[in-house]
Amino acid sequence: MGTLIPNTQRQPSVEEIAAGRDAVATGDVALAAQIRATGRGPGDAAACNRQH
């Protein structure tokens, strides 16, 4: 189970959770805040492709 994102009706996908972790790990505070707020960031597909 991933961390629940408040104020959303759906669970984040594995890629979205990983993108949030990447943003935090790289210190991208604005991107991390955007992912927390919206549940997704601009590079979700790219992050997924990078992991595979």
mmCIF entry with sequence, helices, sheets and N, C-alpha, C, O atoms, coordinates in Angstrom:
data_MODEL
# 
_entry.id   MODEL 
# 
_entity.id                         1 
_entity.type                       polymer 
_entity.pdbx_number_of_molecules   1 
# 
_entity_poly.entity_id                      1 
_entity_poly.type                           'polypeptide(L)' 
_entity_poly.nstd_linkage                   no 
_entity_poly.nstd_monomer                   no 
_entity_poly.pdbx_seq_one_letter_code       MGTLIPNTQRQPSVEEIAAGRDAVATGDVALAAQIRATGRGPGDAAACNRQH 
_entity_poly.pdbx_seq_one_letter_code_can   MGTLIPNTQRQPSVEEIAAGRDAVATGDVALAAQIRATGRGPGDAAACNRQH 
_entity_poly.pdbx_strand_id                 A 
# 
loop_
_entity_poly_seq.entity_id 
_entity_poly_seq.num 
_entity_poly_seq.mon_id 
_entity_poly_seq.hetero 
1 1  MET n 
1 2  GLY n 
1 3  THR n 
1 4  LEU n 
1 5  ILE n 
1 6  PRO n 
1 7  ASN n 
1 8  THR n 
1 9  GLN n 
1 10 ARG n 
1 11 GLN n 
1 12 PRO n 
1 13 SER n 
1 14 VAL n 
1 15 GLU n 
1 16 GLU n 
1 17 ILE n 
1 18 ALA n 
1 19 ALA n 
1 20 GLY n 
1 21 ARG n 
1 22 ASP n 
1 23 ALA n 
1 24 VAL n 
1 25 ALA n 
1 26 THR n 
1 27 GLY n 
1 28 ASP n 
1 29 VAL n 
1 30 ALA n 
1 31 LEU n 
1 32 ALA n 
1 33 ALA n 
1 34 GLN n 
1 35 ILE n 
1 36 ARG n 
1 37 ALA n 
1 38 THR n 
1 39 GLY n 
1 40 ARG n 
1 41 GLY n 
1 42 PRO n 
1 43 GLY n 
1 44 ASP n 
1 45 ALA n 
1 46 ALA n 
1 47 ALA n 
1 48 CYS n 
1 49 ASN n 
1 50 ARG n 
1 51 GLN n 
1 52 HIS n 
# 
_struct_asym.id          A 
_struct_asym.entity_id   1 
# 
loop_
_struct_conf.conf_type_id 
_struct_conf.id 
_struct_conf.pdbx_PDB_helix_id 
_struct_conf.beg_label_comp_id 
_struct_conf.beg_label_asym_id 
_struct_conf.beg_label_seq_id 
_struct_conf.pdbx_beg_PDB_ins_code 
_struct_conf.end_label_comp_id 
_struct_conf.end_label_asym_id 
_struct_conf.end_label_seq_id 
_struct_conf.pdbx_end_PDB_ins_code 
_struct_conf.beg_auth_comp_id 
_struct_conf.beg_auth_asym_id 
_struct_conf.beg_auth_seq_id 
_struct_conf.end_auth_comp_id 
_struct_conf.end_auth_asym_id 
_struct_conf.end_auth_seq_id 
_struct_conf.pdbx_PDB_helix_class 
_struct_conf.details 
_struct_conf.pdbx_PDB_helix_length 
HELX_P HELX_P1 AA1 VAL A 14 ? ALA A 25 ? VAL A 14 ALA A 25 1 ? 12 
HELX_P HELX_P2 AA2 VAL A 29 ? THR A 38 ? VAL A 29 THR A 38 1 ? 10 
HELX_P HELX_P3 AA3 ASP A 44 ? GLN A 51 ? ASP A 44 GLN A 51 1 ? 8  
# 
_struct_conf_type.id          HELX_P 
_struct_conf_type.criteria    ? 
_struct_conf_type.reference   ? 
# 
loop_
_atom_site.group_PDB 
_atom_site.id 
_atom_site.type_symbol 
_atom_site.label_atom_id 
_atom_site.label_alt_id 
_atom_site.label_comp_id 
_atom_site.label_asym_id 
_atom_site.label_entity_id 
_atom_site.label_seq_id 
_atom_site.pdbx_PDB_ins_code 
_atom_site.Cartn_x 
_atom_site.Cartn_y 
_atom_site.Cartn_z 
_atom_site.occupancy 
_atom_site.B_iso_or_equiv 
_atom_site.pdbx_formal_charge 
_atom_site.auth_seq_id 
_atom_site.auth_comp_id 
_atom_site.auth_asym_id 
_atom_site.auth_atom_id 
_atom_site.pdbx_PDB_model_num 
ATOM 1   N N  . MET A 1 1  ? 0.839   -1.193 0.000   1.00 0.00 ? 1  MET A N  1 
ATOM 2   C CA . MET A 1 1  ? 0.000   0.000  0.000   1.00 0.00 ? 1  MET A CA 1 
ATOM 3   C C  . MET A 1 1  ? 0.879   1.249  0.000   1.00 0.00 ? 1  MET A C  1 
ATOM 4   O O  . MET A 1 1  ? 1.802   1.371  0.805   1.00 0.00 ? 1  MET A O  1 
ATOM 5   N N  . GLY A 1 2  ? 0.586   2.157  -0.896  1.00 0.00 ? 2  GLY A N  1 
ATOM 6   C CA . GLY A 1 2  ? 1.329   3.403  -0.932  1.00 0.00 ? 2  GLY A CA 1 
ATOM 7   C C  . GLY A 1 2  ? 0.738   4.408  0.036   1.00 0.00 ? 2  GLY A C  1 
ATOM 8   O O  . GLY A 1 2  ? -0.298  4.164  0.654   1.00 0.00 ? 2  GLY A O  1 
ATOM 9   N N  . THR A 1 3  ? 1.399   5.518  0.155   1.00 0.00 ? 3  THR A N  1 
ATOM 10  C CA . THR A 1 3  ? 0.886   6.585  0.998   1.00 0.00 ? 3  THR A CA 1 
ATOM 11  C C  . THR A 1 3  ? -0.320  7.214  0.314   1.00 0.00 ? 3  THR A C  1 
ATOM 12  O O  . THR A 1 3  ? -0.285  7.490  -0.885  1.00 0.00 ? 3  THR A O  1 
ATOM 13  N N  . LEU A 1 4  ? -1.373  7.437  1.066   1.00 0.00 ? 4  LEU A N  1 
ATOM 14  C CA . LEU A 1 4  ? -2.556  8.069  0.501   1.00 0.00 ? 4  LEU A CA 1 
ATOM 15  C C  . LEU A 1 4  ? -2.286  9.536  0.215   1.00 0.00 ? 4  LEU A C  1 
ATOM 16  O O  . LEU A 1 4  ? -1.679  10.240 1.022   1.00 0.00 ? 4  LEU A O  1 
ATOM 17  N N  . ILE A 1 5  ? -2.740  9.981  -0.930  1.00 0.00 ? 5  ILE A N  1 
ATOM 18  C CA . ILE A 1 5  ? -2.670  11.403 -1.256  1.00 0.00 ? 5  ILE A CA 1 
ATOM 19  C C  . ILE A 1 5  ? -3.996  12.023 -0.838  1.00 0.00 ? 5  ILE A C  1 
ATOM 20  O O  . ILE A 1 5  ? -5.043  11.598 -1.326  1.00 0.00 ? 5  ILE A O  1 
ATOM 21  N N  . PRO A 1 6  ? -3.984  13.015 0.050   1.00 0.00 ? 6  PRO A N  1 
ATOM 22  C CA . PRO A 1 6  ? -5.242  13.585 0.525   1.00 0.00 ? 6  PRO A CA 1 
ATOM 23  C C  . PRO A 1 6  ? -6.013  14.263 -0.602  1.00 0.00 ? 6  PRO A C  1 
ATOM 24  O O  . PRO A 1 6  ? -5.428  14.720 -1.585  1.00 0.00 ? 6  PRO A O  1 
ATOM 25  N N  . ASN A 1 7  ? -7.336  14.321 -0.444  1.00 0.00 ? 7  ASN A N  1 
ATOM 26  C CA . ASN A 1 7  ? -8.221  15.034 -1.369  1.00 0.00 ? 7  ASN A CA 1 
ATOM 27  C C  . ASN A 1 7  ? -8.252  14.421 -2.758  1.00 0.00 ? 7  ASN A C  1 
ATOM 28  O O  . ASN A 1 7  ? -8.539  15.120 -3.730  1.00 0.00 ? 7  ASN A O  1 
ATOM 29  N N  . THR A 1 8  ? -7.960  13.120 -2.874  1.00 0.00 ? 8  THR A N  1 
ATOM 30  C CA . THR A 1 8  ? -8.098  12.468 -4.173  1.00 0.00 ? 8  THR A CA 1 
ATOM 31  C C  . THR A 1 8  ? -8.949  11.228 -3.993  1.00 0.00 ? 8  THR A C  1 
ATOM 32  O O  . THR A 1 8  ? -9.033  10.675 -2.897  1.00 0.00 ? 8  THR A O  1 
ATOM 33  N N  . GLN A 1 9  ? -9.572  10.799 -5.060  1.00 0.00 ? 9  GLN A N  1 
ATOM 34  C CA . GLN A 1 9  ? -10.460 9.646  -5.016  1.00 0.00 ? 9  GLN A CA 1 
ATOM 35  C C  . GLN A 1 9  ? -9.752  8.366  -5.449  1.00 0.00 ? 9  GLN A C  1 
ATOM 36  O O  . GLN A 1 9  ? -10.312 7.277  -5.315  1.00 0.00 ? 9  GLN A O  1 
ATOM 37  N N  . ARG A 1 10 ? -8.535  8.480  -5.964  1.00 0.00 ? 10 ARG A N  1 
ATOM 38  C CA . ARG A 1 10 ? -7.860  7.325  -6.528  1.00 0.00 ? 10 ARG A CA 1 
ATOM 39  C C  . ARG A 1 10 ? -6.491  7.141  -5.888  1.00 0.00 ? 10 ARG A C  1 
ATOM 40  O O  . ARG A 1 10 ? -5.913  8.083  -5.347  1.00 0.00 ? 10 ARG A O  1 
ATOM 41  N N  . GLN A 1 11 ? -5.990  5.934  -5.955  1.00 0.00 ? 11 GLN A N  1 
ATOM 42  C CA . GLN A 1 11 ? -4.641  5.656  -5.474  1.00 0.00 ? 11 GLN A CA 1 
ATOM 43  C C  . GLN A 1 11 ? -3.639  6.046  -6.557  1.00 0.00 ? 11 GLN A C  1 
ATOM 44  O O  . GLN A 1 11 ? -3.913  5.861  -7.743  1.00 0.00 ? 11 GLN A O  1 
ATOM 45  N N  . PRO A 1 12 ? -2.490  6.580  -6.170  1.00 0.00 ? 12 PRO A N  1 
ATOM 46  C CA . PRO A 1 12 ? -1.450  6.835  -7.167  1.00 0.00 ? 12 PRO A CA 1 
ATOM 47  C C  . PRO A 1 12 ? -0.905  5.512  -7.699  1.00 0.00 ? 12 PRO A C  1 
ATOM 48  O O  . PRO A 1 12 ? -0.883  4.504  -6.993  1.00 0.00 ? 12 PRO A O  1 
ATOM 49  N N  . SER A 1 13 ? -0.470  5.535  -8.945  1.00 0.00 ? 13 SER A N  1 
ATOM 50  C CA . SER A 1 13 ? 0.121   4.335  -9.523  1.00 0.00 ? 13 SER A CA 1 
ATOM 51  C C  . SER A 1 13 ? 1.542   4.171  -9.002  1.00 0.00 ? 13 SER A C  1 
ATOM 52  O O  . SER A 1 13 ? 2.099   5.078  -8.383  1.00 0.00 ? 13 SER A O  1 
ATOM 53  N N  . VAL A 1 14 ? 2.114   3.015  -9.259  1.00 0.00 ? 14 VAL A N  1 
ATOM 54  C CA . VAL A 1 14 ? 3.505   2.768  -8.864  1.00 0.00 ? 14 VAL A CA 1 
ATOM 55  C C  . VAL A 1 14 ? 4.422   3.814  -9.483  1.00 0.00 ? 14 VAL A C  1 
ATOM 56  O O  . VAL A 1 14 ? 5.340   4.307  -8.828  1.00 0.00 ? 14 VAL A O  1 
ATOM 57  N N  . GLU A 1 15 ? 4.173   4.148  -10.741 1.00 0.00 ? 15 GLU A N  1 
ATOM 58  C CA . GLU A 1 15 ? 5.014   5.144  -11.410 1.00 0.00 ? 15 GLU A CA 1 
ATOM 59  C C  . GLU A 1 15 ? 4.884   6.509  -10.752 1.00 0.00 ? 15 GLU A C  1 
ATOM 60  O O  . GLU A 1 15 ? 5.871   7.231  -10.608 1.00 0.00 ? 15 GLU A O  1 
ATOM 61  N N  . GLU A 1 16 ? 3.668   6.864  -10.352 1.00 0.00 ? 16 GLU A N  1 
ATOM 62  C CA . GLU A 1 16 ? 3.461   8.164  -9.712  1.00 0.00 ? 16 GLU A CA 1 
ATOM 63  C C  . GLU A 1 16 ? 4.169   8.225  -8.362  1.00 0.00 ? 16 GLU A C  1 
ATOM 64  O O  . GLU A 1 16 ? 4.776   9.239  -8.016  1.00 0.00 ? 16 GLU A O  1 
ATOM 65  N N  . ILE A 1 17 ? 4.089   7.131  -7.602  1.00 0.00 ? 17 ILE A N  1 
ATOM 66  C CA . ILE A 1 17 ? 4.778   7.088  -6.311  1.00 0.00 ? 17 ILE A CA 1 
ATOM 67  C C  . ILE A 1 17 ? 6.283   7.203  -6.530  1.00 0.00 ? 17 ILE A C  1 
ATOM 68  O O  . ILE A 1 17 ? 6.961   7.945  -5.819  1.00 0.00 ? 17 ILE A O  1 
ATOM 69  N N  . ALA A 1 18 ? 6.804   6.473  -7.510  1.00 0.00 ? 18 ALA A N  1 
ATOM 70  C CA . ALA A 1 18 ? 8.236   6.521  -7.803  1.00 0.00 ? 18 ALA A CA 1 
ATOM 71  C C  . ALA A 1 18 ? 8.653   7.912  -8.262  1.00 0.00 ? 18 ALA A C  1 
ATOM 72  O O  . ALA A 1 18 ? 9.718   8.398  -7.881  1.00 0.00 ? 18 ALA A O  1 
ATOM 73  N N  . ALA A 1 19 ? 7.822   8.556  -9.077  1.00 0.00 ? 19 ALA A N  1 
ATOM 74  C CA . ALA A 1 19 ? 8.138   9.907  -9.539  1.00 0.00 ? 19 ALA A CA 1 
ATOM 75  C C  . ALA A 1 19 ? 8.211   10.868 -8.359  1.00 0.00 ? 19 ALA A C  1 
ATOM 76  O O  . ALA A 1 19 ? 9.078   11.742 -8.319  1.00 0.00 ? 19 ALA A O  1 
ATOM 77  N N  . GLY A 1 20 ? 7.303   10.709 -7.398  1.00 0.00 ? 20 GLY A N  1 
ATOM 78  C CA . GLY A 1 20 ? 7.336   11.544 -6.199  1.00 0.00 ? 20 GLY A CA 1 
ATOM 79  C C  . GLY A 1 20 ? 8.596   11.308 -5.389  1.00 0.00 ? 20 GLY A C  1 
ATOM 80  O O  . GLY A 1 20 ? 9.202   12.256 -4.890  1.00 0.00 ? 20 GLY A O  1 
ATOM 81  N N  . ARG A 1 21 ? 8.999   10.034 -5.252  1.00 0.00 ? 21 ARG A N  1 
ATOM 82  C CA . ARG A 1 21 ? 10.233  9.721  -4.534  1.00 0.00 ? 21 ARG A CA 1 
ATOM 83  C C  . ARG A 1 21 ? 11.433  10.306 -5.249  1.00 0.00 ? 21 ARG A C  1 
ATOM 84  O O  . ARG A 1 21 ? 12.339  10.840 -4.609  1.00 0.00 ? 21 ARG A O  1 
ATOM 85  N N  . ASP A 1 22 ? 11.452  10.209 -6.596  1.00 0.00 ? 22 ASP A N  1 
ATOM 86  C CA . ASP A 1 22 ? 12.559  10.768 -7.367  1.00 0.00 ? 22 ASP A CA 1 
ATOM 87  C C  . ASP A 1 22 ? 12.653  12.272 -7.148  1.00 0.00 ? 22 ASP A C  1 
ATOM 88  O O  . ASP A 1 22 ? 13.744  12.816 -6.980  1.00 0.00 ? 22 ASP A O  1 
ATOM 89  N N  . ALA A 1 23 ? 11.500  12.941 -7.150  1.00 0.00 ? 23 ALA A N  1 
ATOM 90  C CA . ALA A 1 23 ? 11.489  14.392 -6.983  1.00 0.00 ? 23 ALA A CA 1 
ATOM 91  C C  . ALA A 1 23 ? 12.038  14.774 -5.615  1.00 0.00 ? 23 ALA A C  1 
ATOM 92  O O  . ALA A 1 23 ? 12.809  15.726 -5.492  1.00 0.00 ? 23 ALA A O  1 
ATOM 93  N N  . VAL A 1 24 ? 11.639  14.030 -4.590  1.00 0.00 ? 24 VAL A N  1 
ATOM 94  C CA . VAL A 1 24 ? 12.130  14.314 -3.242  1.00 0.00 ? 24 VAL A CA 1 
ATOM 95  C C  . VAL A 1 24 ? 13.623  14.014 -3.159  1.00 0.00 ? 24 VAL A C  1 
ATOM 96  O O  . VAL A 1 24 ? 14.384  14.782 -2.570  1.00 0.00 ? 24 VAL A O  1 
ATOM 97  N N  . ALA A 1 25 ? 14.041  12.891 -3.752  1.00 0.00 ? 25 ALA A N  1 
ATOM 98  C CA . ALA A 1 25 ? 15.446  12.489 -3.675  1.00 0.00 ? 25 ALA A CA 1 
ATOM 99  C C  . ALA A 1 25 ? 16.351  13.494 -4.367  1.00 0.00 ? 25 ALA A C  1 
ATOM 100 O O  . ALA A 1 25 ? 17.476  13.717 -3.921  1.00 0.00 ? 25 ALA A O  1 
ATOM 101 N N  . THR A 1 26 ? 15.879  14.105 -5.453  1.00 0.00 ? 26 THR A N  1 
ATOM 102 C CA . THR A 1 26 ? 16.701  15.062 -6.181  1.00 0.00 ? 26 THR A CA 1 
ATOM 103 C C  . THR A 1 26 ? 16.532  16.475 -5.637  1.00 0.00 ? 26 THR A C  1 
ATOM 104 O O  . THR A 1 26 ? 17.164  17.410 -6.129  1.00 0.00 ? 26 THR A O  1 
ATOM 105 N N  . GLY A 1 27 ? 15.683  16.634 -4.626  1.00 0.00 ? 27 GLY A N  1 
ATOM 106 C CA . GLY A 1 27 ? 15.507  17.942 -4.015  1.00 0.00 ? 27 GLY A CA 1 
ATOM 107 C C  . GLY A 1 27 ? 14.627  18.868 -4.834  1.00 0.00 ? 27 GLY A C  1 
ATOM 108 O O  . GLY A 1 27 ? 14.652  20.083 -4.635  1.00 0.00 ? 27 GLY A O  1 
ATOM 109 N N  . ASP A 1 28 ? 13.849  18.310 -5.753  1.00 0.00 ? 28 ASP A N  1 
ATOM 110 C CA . ASP A 1 28 ? 12.974  19.142 -6.582  1.00 0.00 ? 28 ASP A CA 1 
ATOM 111 C C  . ASP A 1 28 ? 11.695  19.426 -5.799  1.00 0.00 ? 28 ASP A C  1 
ATOM 112 O O  . ASP A 1 28 ? 10.686  18.738 -5.952  1.00 0.00 ? 28 ASP A O  1 
ATOM 113 N N  . VAL A 1 29 ? 11.761  20.450 -4.963  1.00 0.00 ? 29 VAL A N  1 
ATOM 114 C CA . VAL A 1 29 ? 10.664  20.720 -4.031  1.00 0.00 ? 29 VAL A CA 1 
ATOM 115 C C  . VAL A 1 29 ? 9.394   21.096 -4.777  1.00 0.00 ? 29 VAL A C  1 
ATOM 116 O O  . VAL A 1 29 ? 8.305   20.652 -4.412  1.00 0.00 ? 29 VAL A O  1 
ATOM 117 N N  . ALA A 1 30 ? 9.522   21.905 -5.812  1.00 0.00 ? 30 ALA A N  1 
ATOM 118 C CA . ALA A 1 30 ? 8.339   22.337 -6.556  1.00 0.00 ? 30 ALA A CA 1 
ATOM 119 C C  . ALA A 1 30 ? 7.658   21.149 -7.223  1.00 0.00 ? 30 ALA A C  1 
ATOM 120 O O  . ALA A 1 30 ? 6.432   21.039 -7.204  1.00 0.00 ? 30 ALA A O  1 
ATOM 121 N N  . LEU A 1 31 ? 8.459   20.257 -7.814  1.00 0.00 ? 31 LEU A N  1 
ATOM 122 C CA . LEU A 1 31 ? 7.880   19.090 -8.473  1.00 0.00 ? 31 LEU A CA 1 
ATOM 123 C C  . LEU A 1 31 ? 7.255   18.164 -7.444  1.00 0.00 ? 31 LEU A C  1 
ATOM 124 O O  . LEU A 1 31 ? 6.173   17.622 -7.670  1.00 0.00 ? 31 LEU A O  1 
ATOM 125 N N  . ALA A 1 32 ? 7.929   17.977 -6.314  1.00 0.00 ? 32 ALA A N  1 
ATOM 126 C CA . ALA A 1 32 ? 7.375   17.121 -5.264  1.00 0.00 ? 32 ALA A CA 1 
ATOM 127 C C  . ALA A 1 32 ? 6.040   17.679 -4.780  1.00 0.00 ? 32 ALA A C  1 
ATOM 128 O O  . ALA A 1 32 ? 5.095   16.924 -4.555  1.00 0.00 ? 32 ALA A O  1 
ATOM 129 N N  . ALA A 1 33 ? 5.961   19.003 -4.618  1.00 0.00 ? 33 ALA A N  1 
ATOM 130 C CA . ALA A 1 33 ? 4.712   19.626 -4.180  1.00 0.00 ? 33 ALA A CA 1 
ATOM 131 C C  . ALA A 1 33 ? 3.628   19.456 -5.239  1.00 0.00 ? 33 ALA A C  1 
ATOM 132 O O  . ALA A 1 33 ? 2.465   19.224 -4.910  1.00 0.00 ? 33 ALA A O  1 
ATOM 133 N N  . GLN A 1 34 ? 4.013   19.574 -6.517  1.00 0.00 ? 34 GLN A N  1 
ATOM 134 C CA . GLN A 1 34 ? 3.027   19.403 -7.590  1.00 0.00 ? 34 GLN A CA 1 
ATOM 135 C C  . GLN A 1 34 ? 2.498   17.978 -7.588  1.00 0.00 ? 34 GLN A C  1 
ATOM 136 O O  . GLN A 1 34 ? 1.295   17.762 -7.737  1.00 0.00 ? 34 GLN A O  1 
ATOM 137 N N  . ILE A 1 35 ? 3.380   17.008 -7.423  1.00 0.00 ? 35 ILE A N  1 
ATOM 138 C CA . ILE A 1 35 ? 2.951   15.608 -7.422  1.00 0.00 ? 35 ILE A CA 1 
ATOM 139 C C  . ILE A 1 35 ? 2.050   15.350 -6.217  1.00 0.00 ? 35 ILE A C  1 
ATOM 140 O O  . ILE A 1 35 ? 1.039   14.657 -6.337  1.00 0.00 ? 35 ILE A O  1 
ATOM 141 N N  . ARG A 1 36 ? 2.412   15.905 -5.054  1.00 0.00 ? 36 ARG A N  1 
ATOM 142 C CA . ARG A 1 36 ? 1.551   15.729 -3.881  1.00 0.00 ? 36 ARG A CA 1 
ATOM 143 C C  . ARG A 1 36 ? 0.184   16.365 -4.117  1.00 0.00 ? 36 ARG A C  1 
ATOM 144 O O  . ARG A 1 36 ? -0.841  15.813 -3.716  1.00 0.00 ? 36 ARG A O  1 
ATOM 145 N N  . ALA A 1 37 ? 0.175   17.525 -4.766  1.00 0.00 ? 37 ALA A N  1 
ATOM 146 C CA . ALA A 1 37 ? -1.074  18.260 -4.948  1.00 0.00 ? 37 ALA A CA 1 
ATOM 147 C C  . ALA A 1 37 ? -1.960  17.621 -6.016  1.00 0.00 ? 37 ALA A C  1 
ATOM 148 O O  . ALA A 1 37 ? -3.181  17.580 -5.864  1.00 0.00 ? 37 ALA A O  1 
ATOM 149 N N  . THR A 1 38 ? -1.357  17.126 -7.083  1.00 0.00 ? 38 THR A N  1 
ATOM 150 C CA . THR A 1 38 ? -2.142  16.682 -8.238  1.00 0.00 ? 38 THR A CA 1 
ATOM 151 C C  . THR A 1 38 ? -2.125  15.175 -8.405  1.00 0.00 ? 38 THR A C  1 
ATOM 152 O O  . THR A 1 38 ? -2.951  14.625 -9.134  1.00 0.00 ? 38 THR A O  1 
ATOM 153 N N  . GLY A 1 39 ? -1.201  14.502 -7.744  1.00 0.00 ? 39 GLY A N  1 
ATOM 154 C CA . GLY A 1 39 ? -1.084  13.063 -7.923  1.00 0.00 ? 39 GLY A CA 1 
ATOM 155 C C  . GLY A 1 39 ? -0.248  12.675 -9.122  1.00 0.00 ? 39 GLY A C  1 
ATOM 156 O O  . GLY A 1 39 ? -0.009  11.491 -9.357  1.00 0.00 ? 39 GLY A O  1 
ATOM 157 N N  . ARG A 1 40 ? 0.201   13.661 -9.885  1.00 0.00 ? 40 ARG A N  1 
ATOM 158 C CA . ARG A 1 40 ? 1.078   13.322 -11.007 1.00 0.00 ? 40 ARG A CA 1 
ATOM 159 C C  . ARG A 1 40 ? 1.943   14.514 -11.374 1.00 0.00 ? 40 ARG A C  1 
ATOM 160 O O  . ARG A 1 40 ? 1.614   15.659 -11.067 1.00 0.00 ? 40 ARG A O  1 
ATOM 161 N N  . GLY A 1 41 ? 3.045   14.228 -12.030 1.00 0.00 ? 41 GLY A N  1 
ATOM 162 C CA . GLY A 1 41 ? 3.961   15.269 -12.452 1.00 0.00 ? 41 GLY A CA 1 
ATOM 163 C C  . GLY A 1 41 ? 4.124   15.246 -13.959 1.00 0.00 ? 41 GLY A C  1 
ATOM 164 O O  . GLY A 1 41 ? 3.562   14.381 -14.631 1.00 0.00 ? 41 GLY A O  1 
ATOM 165 N N  . PRO A 1 42 ? 4.887   16.187 -14.499 1.00 0.00 ? 42 PRO A N  1 
ATOM 166 C CA . PRO A 1 42 ? 5.022   16.290 -15.956 1.00 0.00 ? 42 PRO A CA 1 
ATOM 167 C C  . PRO A 1 42 ? 5.803   15.136 -16.573 1.00 0.00 ? 42 PRO A C  1 
ATOM 168 O O  . PRO A 1 42 ? 5.662   14.873 -17.767 1.00 0.00 ? 42 PRO A O  1 
ATOM 169 N N  . GLY A 1 43 ? 6.621   14.443 -15.787 1.00 0.00 ? 43 GLY A N  1 
ATOM 170 C CA . GLY A 1 43 ? 7.492   13.417 -16.359 1.00 0.00 ? 43 GLY A CA 1 
ATOM 171 C C  . GLY A 1 43 ? 7.104   12.000 -16.002 1.00 0.00 ? 43 GLY A C  1 
ATOM 172 O O  . GLY A 1 43 ? 7.969   11.125 -15.961 1.00 0.00 ? 43 GLY A O  1 
ATOM 173 N N  . ASP A 1 44 ? 5.809   11.737 -15.738 1.00 0.00 ? 44 ASP A N  1 
ATOM 174 C CA . ASP A 1 44 ? 5.412   10.395 -15.305 1.00 0.00 ? 44 ASP A CA 1 
ATOM 175 C C  . ASP A 1 44 ? 5.807   9.324  -16.311 1.00 0.00 ? 44 ASP A C  1 
ATOM 176 O O  . ASP A 1 44 ? 6.387   8.305  -15.937 1.00 0.00 ? 44 ASP A O  1 
ATOM 177 N N  . ALA A 1 45 ? 5.496   9.548  -17.589 1.00 0.00 ? 45 ALA A N  1 
ATOM 178 C CA . ALA A 1 45 ? 5.802   8.542  -18.602 1.00 0.00 ? 45 ALA A CA 1 
ATOM 179 C C  . ALA A 1 45 ? 7.312   8.369  -18.738 1.00 0.00 ? 45 ALA A C  1 
ATOM 180 O O  . ALA A 1 45 ? 7.806   7.249  -18.874 1.00 0.00 ? 45 ALA A O  1 
ATOM 181 N N  . ALA A 1 46 ? 8.040   9.480  -18.701 1.00 0.00 ? 46 ALA A N  1 
ATOM 182 C CA . ALA A 1 46 ? 9.491   9.405  -18.824 1.00 0.00 ? 46 ALA A CA 1 
ATOM 183 C C  . ALA A 1 46 ? 10.097  8.656  -17.644 1.00 0.00 ? 46 ALA A C  1 
ATOM 184 O O  . ALA A 1 46 ? 11.023  7.863  -17.817 1.00 0.00 ? 46 ALA A O  1 
ATOM 185 N N  . ALA A 1 47 ? 9.578   8.907  -16.448 1.00 0.00 ? 47 ALA A N  1 
ATOM 186 C CA . ALA A 1 47 ? 10.092  8.216  -15.265 1.00 0.00 ? 47 ALA A CA 1 
ATOM 187 C C  . ALA A 1 47 ? 9.829   6.725  -15.371 1.00 0.00 ? 47 ALA A C  1 
ATOM 188 O O  . ALA A 1 47 ? 10.672  5.908  -14.999 1.00 0.00 ? 47 ALA A O  1 
ATOM 189 N N  . CYS A 1 48 ? 8.656   6.374  -15.881 1.00 0.00 ? 48 CYS A N  1 
ATOM 190 C CA . CYS A 1 48 ? 8.310   4.964  -16.021 1.00 0.00 ? 48 CYS A CA 1 
ATOM 191 C C  . CYS A 1 48 ? 9.247   4.303  -17.022 1.00 0.00 ? 48 CYS A C  1 
ATOM 192 O O  . CYS A 1 48 ? 9.754   3.209  -16.774 1.00 0.00 ? 48 CYS A O  1 
ATOM 193 N N  . ASN A 1 49 ? 9.478   4.967  -18.157 1.00 0.00 ? 49 ASN A N  1 
ATOM 194 C CA . ASN A 1 49 ? 10.349  4.391  -19.176 1.00 0.00 ? 49 ASN A CA 1 
ATOM 195 C C  . ASN A 1 49 ? 11.773  4.253  -18.665 1.00 0.00 ? 49 ASN A C  1 
ATOM 196 O O  . ASN A 1 49 ? 12.463  3.287  -18.993 1.00 0.00 ? 49 ASN A O  1 
ATOM 197 N N  . ARG A 1 50 ? 12.215  5.210  -17.864 1.00 0.00 ? 50 ARG A N  1 
ATOM 198 C CA . ARG A 1 50 ? 13.568  5.175  -17.319 1.00 0.00 ? 50 ARG A CA 1 
ATOM 199 C C  . ARG A 1 50 ? 13.738  3.960  -16.409 1.00 0.00 ? 50 ARG A C  1 
ATOM 200 O O  . ARG A 1 50 ? 14.792  3.324  -16.408 1.00 0.00 ? 50 ARG A O  1 
ATOM 201 N N  . GLN A 1 51 ? 12.699  3.639  -15.634 1.00 0.00 ? 51 GLN A N  1 
ATOM 202 C CA . GLN A 1 51 ? 12.806  2.530  -14.686 1.00 0.00 ? 51 GLN A CA 1 
ATOM 203 C C  . GLN A 1 51 ? 12.823  1.182  -15.377 1.00 0.00 ? 51 GLN A C  1 
ATOM 204 O O  . GLN A 1 51 ? 13.370  0.219  -14.840 1.00 0.00 ? 51 GLN A O  1 
ATOM 205 N N  . HIS A 1 52 ? 12.232  1.099  -16.558 1.00 0.00 ? 52 HIS A N  1 
ATOM 206 C CA . HIS A 1 52 ? 12.162  -0.191 -17.251 1.00 0.00 ? 52 HIS A CA 1 
ATOM 207 C C  . HIS A 1 52 ? 13.276  -0.261 -18.268 1.00 0.00 ? 52 HIS A C  1 
ATOM 208 O O  . HIS A 1 52 ? 13.409  -1.263 -18.970 1.00 0.00 ? 52 HIS A O  1 
# 
